[in-house]
Amino acid sequence: MHGEYKVPGGKLVVVDLDVEAGALRNVRVAGDFFLEPDEAITAVDAALEGAPADTEAAGLAARVEAALPEGTVMYGITTEGIAVAVRRALAHATDWTDYDWQFIHEGPQSPELHMALDEVLTEEVAAGRRAPTLRVWEWGAPAVIIGSFQSLRNEVDPEGAARHGVRVVRRISGGGAMFVEAGNTITYSLSVPASLVSGLSFADSYAYLDDWVLAALGDMGIKAWYQPLNDIATEVGKIAGAAQKRVTGPKGGPGAVLHHVTMSYDIDADKMLEVLRIGKEKMSDKGTKSAKKRVDPLRRQTGLPRETVIERMVDSFRNRYGLTDGRVTADELARAEELAATKYSGDEWTARVP
C-alpha cells in the first residue's frame, strides 16, 4: 500500500507498507523533508511496524513521537503528518496527479444557479460521470450566501439587502455568511472524488484542498496560511473562507467532496455591514473589534487586476496537477437551472432555518 500527504506549509511524506494479520508490516517512510539525526527515520519506521492497522491517526502519531531519539529536529514534517500518510495508504487514497482535471470558467451567472451548479457537478463527480473539476465563478448579481445551517434572520438584514439589491441564497455546505459583488470577489469550487481526501480528518481535508492556492498566493508575493477550520489568512487579515459538503455516490458509493472558497479581491465594507448582521460573539474570537478589519482584500495586497490574480491561480493549479478546459454540459445545465428555480429561489430552502 502506498500513501502520500503534503504537510500543510511543509513537505511531502510518503509511506509504503503492507498489512499482515491486521498489523502494519514492512513500513517505509520517505519524503523531501528534513530530519536529524539520521537514525530518526529508522526509529519512525520501527515505531509503526506492528501497529494495529485500525489505529487512528492520533495513536500512530503518539507511537512515532515516543520513539524519536532525544533532540530530534523535524523540518517540513510532523508526527501527525506521518500518521496521516499512513492512514491514506490504508484507505487507498488517491493523489491530485491521478486525475485528468477539468476547468470551467464561464460568464456571469445568477447566485441561485451557482448554488445549483455546485450541487449538480459534485453529484456528477460522485457518480463517476464527470472528471474532478475546478470551477471559477463569475457573479451576475450581488449576493449574500448563507451556510446550510445558519439562521436567515440572524445573519441578514432584509432592509439593507433590499436597499442594495442584494439577493440572499443558502448553499448546501456549512460555514458562515459571505457577502459578494461582481468584480470584488474571487470564488471557486473544487468537486473531487472522496478518495482524494481518504484518510484525512474533516479539518485536515480543508488544509489539503487549500494547499495549492496558498502556493499560488505565495507566487504573487502573499504569505498566506490555512487557519482552522476554514479560513485563509495573512499577517494583515483574513482573505478567504472555505466550506465543504460531502455527497454520497449512487447506491452508497464512495462519493465526492465539494470544496468552495470565496476570496475578497476588493470589498465595500460599509455596504457589507448594512447587509450582514455580524454579532459580537462572532467578532470576539477574531482578535479584532471591527468587522472591517477582519478581511484584507487581495487587490491591496497584490496590486494586480482581478483577472490577473485568477489567471495566475489557475496557471499554478495547471502547472501542479494539469488542467483541461471544459464546460458545463447541456444536461448538467438543464438540471442546475431546474434546481435554481425550484430549490434555490424558494423560501422553503432559503428560510429553512428562519
Disulfide bonds with the S-S distance in Angstrom:
none
